[in-house]
């Protein structure tokens, strides 16, 4: 019976059905299932399968967006219960994310945010067109481990370099891990500007975040 529930949770994400995902999350809590277990055994396998389908070319942007929305709907139901549980107190880490100032594109950033949340990170999503100092202030206020900056334009990607420079100026460079991404960026760009990591897509961002946290001993 429980296996069927987990399969249904995964399917709701794969199908991009936010209403069903939220309903299944509510039913799970009502039946006494731990929020962490519902996420780990039900919804995360679904979003990981979506990532596989995307990378293999079987899913396209509309399916990816729908699946991310379904995952977000489930997490909106489960997060309050998760935050109350002891198992949620540690988590995978804390991330401040946003699209840099001057850039209003946020689809990719939203997918990264959803995938990071699904994989146990606490994500503070600042949205799009975010001032560089706001990244820093949010990271300081929340005690974030990682600052994740997205840029979809060659003009705004320069903000990623300025953010690293600002951290150096404020004496905070060693306090935060900096992860960059977006269409015009690359691993070479990340190395050039002194960022700690680069991710090409949402799945890659999750892998990179875990790797950077491990490397930093967090």
C-alpha positions in Angstrom: 0.0 0.0 0.0 2.8 2.4 1.0 4.7 1.5 -2.2 1.6 2.4 -4.2 1.5 5.8 -2.5 5.1 6.6 -3.2 4.6 5.5 -6.8 1.6 7.9 -7.1 3.7 10.7 -5.6 6.4 10.2 -8.1 3.9 9.9 -11.0 2.2 13.2 -10.0 5.6 15.0 -10.4 6.5 13.2 -13.6 3.0 14.0 -15.0 3.4 17.7 -13.9 0.1 17.5 -11.9 0.4 20.0 -9.0 -3.1 19.4 -7.7 -2.6 15.7 -7.3 0.8 16.2 -5.8 -0.5 18.5 -3.2 -3.5 16.1 -2.5 -1.1 13.2 -2.0 1.1 15.2 0.3 -1.9 16.1 2.4 -3.1 12.5 2.5 0.3 11.3 3.5 0.4 13.7 6.5 -3.1 12.8 7.5 -2.2 9.1 7.5 0.8 9.9 9.8 3.5 9.5 7.3 6.6 11.6 8.1 7.1 14.5 5.7 10.7 13.6 5.2 9.8 10.1 4.1 7.2 11.3 1.7 9.7 13.6 0.1 12.6 11.1 0.0 10.6 8.0 -1.1 7.8 9.6 -3.1 8.5 13.0 -4.6 12.3 13.1 -5.0 12.3 9.9 -7.2 9.7 11.7 -9.4 11.7 14.9 -9.9 14.9 12.9 -10.5 13.2 10.9 -13.2 12.1 14.2 -14.7 15.7 15.3 -14.7 16.7 12.1 -16.5 13.9 12.6 -19.1 15.0 16.2 -19.6 18.7 15.3 -20.1 17.8 12.4 -22.5 15.7 14.8 -24.6 12.4 13.0 -23.9 11.1 16.0 -21.9 11.1 19.6 -23.1 10.8 22.9 -21.3 6.9 22.8 -20.8 7.1 19.4 -19.2 10.0 20.5 -17.0 8.2 23.6 -15.8 5.0 21.6 -15.1 6.9 19.0 -13.1 8.7 21.7 -11.1 5.4 23.2 -10.3 4.1 19.9 -9.1 7.1 19.4 -6.9 6.7 22.9 -5.5 3.0 22.2 -4.7 3.9 19.1 -2.8 6.7 20.9 -0.9 4.4 23.7 0.0 2.2 21.2 1.9 5.1 19.2 3.4 7.5 22.0 4.3 5.7 23.1 7.5 5.6 19.6 8.9 9.2 19.0 7.7 10.4 22.1 9.6 8.8 20.9 12.8 10.6 17.5 12.6 14.0 16.8 14.1 15.1 15.3 10.8 14.7 18.6 9.1 16.8 20.6 11.5 20.1 19.7 9.8 19.2 19.5 6.1 21.6 19.4 3.2 22.5 23.1 3.6 21.2 26.6 3.1 21.2 28.4 -0.3 20.4 31.9 -1.3 19.5 32.0 -5.0 18.4 34.6 -7.5 18.8 36.0 -11.0 21.2 39.0 -11.0 20.2 42.6 -11.3 19.1 43.6 -14.8 17.9 40.1 -15.7 14.3 39.2 -15.4 14.6 35.7 -16.7 13.7 33.2 -14.0 12.5 29.9 -15.5 15.9 28.2 -15.2 16.4 29.7 -11.7 13.0 28.4 -10.6 13.8 24.9 -11.8 17.2 25.0 -9.9 15.4 26.3 -6.8 12.8 23.5 -6.9 15.4 20.8 -7.5 17.6 22.0 -4.6 14.6 22.1 -2.3 13.6 18.7 -3.4 17.0 17.4 -2.5 17.0 18.7 1.1 18.4 22.2 0.8 16.8 25.1 2.5 16.4 27.6 -0.3 15.9 31.4 0.1 14.7 32.4 -3.4 15.2 36.2 -3.9 13.5 36.0 -7.4 14.8 37.9 -10.5 16.5 41.2 -11.0 18.2 41.0 -7.6 20.6 43.7 -6.5 24.1 42.2 -5.7 24.1 43.6 -2.2 20.8 41.9 -1.5 22.4 38.5 -2.2 25.0 39.3 0.4 22.6 40.7 3.0 20.3 37.7 2.6 23.2 35.3 2.9 24.4 37.0 6.0 21.0 37.2 7.6 20.1 33.5 6.9 23.5 32.0 7.6 23.6 30.6 4.1 26.3 28.2 2.9 25.9 28.9 -0.8 25.1 31.9 -2.9 23.7 30.8 -6.3 23.5 33.4 -9.1 21.8 32.9 -12.4 22.3 35.1 -15.5 20.7 34.6 -18.9 22.3 37.5 -20.7 25.9 38.2 -21.5 25.5 41.7 -20.1 24.1 40.5 -16.7 26.6 37.7 -16.3 29.1 40.3 -15.4 27.1 40.8 -12.2 28.4 37.3 -11.1 32.0 38.6 -11.3 31.0 41.8 -9.3 29.4 39.7 -6.6 32.6 37.7 -6.1 34.5 41.0 -6.0 32.0 42.5 -3.5 32.5 39.5 -1.2 36.2 40.1 -1.3 35.7 43.8 -0.6 33.5 43.0 2.4 35.9 40.3 3.8 33.3 37.6 3.2 34.7 35.6 0.4 35.7 32.7 2.5 32.3 32.7 4.3 30.1 31.7 1.3 30.4 29.2 -1.5 29.5 30.9 -4.9 27.8 28.8 -7.5 27.0 30.3 -10.9 24.9 29.3 -13.9 22.9 30.4 -16.9 23.0 30.1 -20.7 26.0 32.4 -21.4 28.1 31.0 -18.5 30.5 28.1 -18.4 32.9 26.3 -16.0 35.7 28.4 -17.5 33.8 31.6 -16.7 33.3 30.4 -13.1 37.0 29.8 -12.8 37.9 33.2 -14.4 35.7 35.2 -12.0 36.8 33.2 -8.9 33.5 31.4 -8.3 33.5 28.0 -6.6 31.4 26.1 -9.0 29.2 26.1 -12.1 26.1 24.2 -13.1 24.7 23.8 -16.6 21.2 22.8 -15.5 19.1 22.0 -12.5 20.3 18.4 -12.0 23.9 19.7 -12.4 23.2 22.4 -9.7 22.2 19.7 -7.2 25.2 17.6 -7.9 27.5 20.7 -7.7 25.9 21.9 -4.5 26.5 18.6 -2.8 30.0 18.4 -4.1 30.9 21.9 -3.0 29.3 21.4 0.5 31.4 18.2 0.9 34.6 19.9 -0.3 34.0 22.7 2.2 33.4 20.2 5.0 29.9 21.3 5.6 
